Amino acid sequence: MAARGTAYVLAAASLWGTLGIVARLAYAGGATPGEVVFFRAAIAFGLAWAAAWRQGVSLAVPRRRWPLLVAYGTISVGLFYLSYFWAVRLLPVAVAAVLLYTAPVLVAVLARLLLGEPLGPRRVLALAVAVAGVVLVSAPDPAAGVPWVGLAVGLLAGLTYALYSIFGKLALRDLDPAAVVVYTLGVGALVLLVALPPSRLLRLEWTPAVWGWVVLLGAGPTFLAYRLYTAGLQWIPASTAAIVATVEPVVAALLGWLVLGEALTGGQGVGALLVLLASVLAQEGAVRGVRGPDGGKEARRPCPSAG
């Protein structure tokens, strides 16, 4: 089952790697980042709810799990989207990407402290290789100034991104993955709506093409990717999933080269290979099962279709 979990996370990360291209097409049609992130979450929430209803998934959750789900959606969708948006506005995109991908290190540490996941030498090596690969793929300009506010917001984006895996492992202990995604995206969409001036929604003048790109953004790199990643968390440790997901900037760089004609340097190629190597190294422990805080293996539940 570890192979299935890894495949789900790889698929999710590959979909996330298309975010930049699809978003850029929407921006070119006149959409603003604030509008795009709200509709991204809102459309994905509608699709998640419809899929859960069609599959007969019960959305009833124990009252004691509500604080976790509210925190999950507020922090790992709402605050994450907002902080990364501000990081990109304040920093070069490459620098923002490097700060975002401090997440695997944060996940490994938090998973050790909160979930009792092992942090053996091989996974530590995988973390180091993944971070080095992401830095090379992102290729930040050393001469570019980095304002401290931008640095702080970028690190916040990395932390909120890391907490997605931690919250996910906690929620999946007794909740269905489909229900978790519905509530996470629903709460996140509400947070993003509050952050968006209502007058802006009343003045939308998008073309059908822009709406098409935004719907695609909500359906693929959001709804489907979140379902795949959350399902994958059932079968592999949170720290492993976070390392495997570092293929996202590799996919983004390759698509930028193939679709947009952006430069792809030799250093970025080496970085891509390092990230893929880290994904292989990260499998330590996944094939032996995930151990909970009490030292016992977590129960495995059949994984529903991620689509």
DAJO-V659935 format. One record per residue. N is the residue number from 1. RES is the residue in one small letter. SS is DSSP state (H for helix, E for strand, L for the rest). Layout:
# DAJO-V659935
N|RES|SS / N|RES|SS
This chain:
# DAJO-V659935
1|m|L / 2|a|H / 3|a|H / 4|r|H / 5|g|H / 6|t|H / 7|a|H / 8|y|H / 9|v|H / 10|l|H / 11|a|H / 12|a|H / 13|a|H / 14|s|H / 15|l|H / 16|w|H / 17|g|L / 18|t|L / 19|l|H / 20|g|H / 21|i|H / 22|v|H / 23|a|H / 24|r|H / 25|l|H / 26|a|H / 27|y|H / 28|a|H / 29|g|L / 30|g|L / 31|a|L / 32|t|L / 33|p|H / 34|g|H / 35|e|H / 36|v|H / 37|v|H / 38|f|H / 39|f|H / 40|r|H / 41|a|H / 42|a|H / 43|i|H / 44|a|H / 45|f|H / 46|g|H / 47|l|H / 48|a|H / 49|w|H / 50|a|H / 51|a|H / 52|a|H / 53|w|H / 54|r|H / 55|q|L / 56|g|L / 57|v|L / 58|s|L / 59|l|L / 60|a|L / 61|v|L / 62|p|L / 63|r|H / 64|r|H / 65|r|H / 66|w|H / 67|p|H / 68|l|H / 69|l|H / 70|v|H / 71|a|H / 72|y|H / 73|g|H / 74|t|H / 75|i|H / 76|s|H / 77|v|H / 78|g|H / 79|l|H / 80|f|H / 81|y|H / 82|l|H / 83|s|H / 84|y|H / 85|f|H / 86|w|H / 87|a|H / 88|v|H / 89|r|H / 90|l|H / 91|l|L / 92|p|L / 93|v|H / 94|a|H / 95|v|H / 96|a|H / 97|a|H / 98|v|H / 99|l|H / 100|l|H / 101|y|L / 102|t|L / 103|a|H / 104|p|H / 105|v|H / 106|l|H / 107|v|H / 108|a|H / 109|v|H / 110|l|H / 111|a|H / 112|r|H / 113|l|H / 114|l|H / 115|l|H / 116|g|L / 117|e|L / 118|p|L / 119|l|L / 120|g|L / 121|p|H / 122|r|H / 123|r|H / 124|v|H / 125|l|H / 126|a|H / 127|l|H / 128|a|H / 129|v|H / 130|a|H / 131|v|H / 132|a|H / 133|g|H / 134|v|H / 135|v|H / 136|l|H / 137|v|H / 138|s|H / 139|a|L / 140|p|L / 141|d|L / 142|p|L / 143|a|L / 144|a|L / 145|g|L / 146|v|L / 147|p|L / 148|w|H / 149|v|H / 150|g|H / 151|l|H / 152|a|H / 153|v|H / 154|g|H / 155|l|H / 156|l|H / 157|a|H / 158|g|H / 159|l|H / 160|t|H / 161|y|H / 162|a|H / 163|l|H / 164|y|H / 165|s|H / 166|i|H / 167|f|H / 168|g|H / 169|k|H / 170|l|H / 171|a|H / 172|l|L / 173|r|L / 174|d|L / 175|l|L / 176|d|L / 177|p|H / 178|a|H / 179|a|H / 180|v|H / 181|v|H / 182|v|H / 183|y|H / 184|t|H / 185|l|H / 186|g|H / 187|v|H / 188|g|H / 189|a|H / 190|l|H / 191|v|H / 192|l|H / 193|l|H / 194|v|H / 195|a|H / 196|l|L / 197|p|L / 198|p|H / 199|s|H / 200|r|H / 201|l|H / 202|l|H / 203|r|L / 204|l|L / 205|e|L / 206|w|L / 207|t|L / 208|p|H / 209|a|H / 210|v|H / 211|w|H / 212|g|H / 213|w|H / 214|v|H / 215|v|H / 216|l|H / 217|l|H / 218|g|H / 219|a|H / 220|g|H / 221|p|H / 222|t|H / 223|f|H / 224|l|H / 225|a|H / 226|y|H / 227|r|H / 228|l|H / 229|y|H / 230|t|H / 231|a|H / 232|g|H / 233|l|L / 234|q|L / 235|w|L / 236|i|L / 237|p|L / 238|a|H / 239|s|H / 240|t|H / 241|a|H / 242|a|H / 243|i|H / 244|v|H / 245|a|L / 246|t|L / 247|v|H / 248|e|H / 249|p|H / 250|v|H / 251|v|H / 252|a|H / 253|a|H / 254|l|H / 255|l|H / 256|g|H / 257|w|H / 258|l|H / 259|v|H / 260|l|L / 261|g|L / 262|e|L / 263|a|L / 264|l|L / 265|t|L / 266|g|H / 267|g|H / 268|q|H / 269|g|H / 270|v|H / 271|g|H / 272|a|H / 273|l|H / 274|l|H / 275|v|H / 276|l|H / 277|l|H / 278|a|H / 279|s|H / 280|v|H / 281|l|H / 282|a|L / 283|q|L / 284|e|L / 285|g|L / 286|a|L / 287|v|L / 288|r|L / 289|g|L / 290|v|L / 291|r|E / 292|g|L / 293|p|L / 294|d|L / 295|g|L / 296|g|L / 297|k|E / 298|e|L / 299|a|L / 300|r|L / 301|r|L / 302|p|L / 303|c|L / 304|p|L / 305|s|L / 306|a|L / 307|g|L
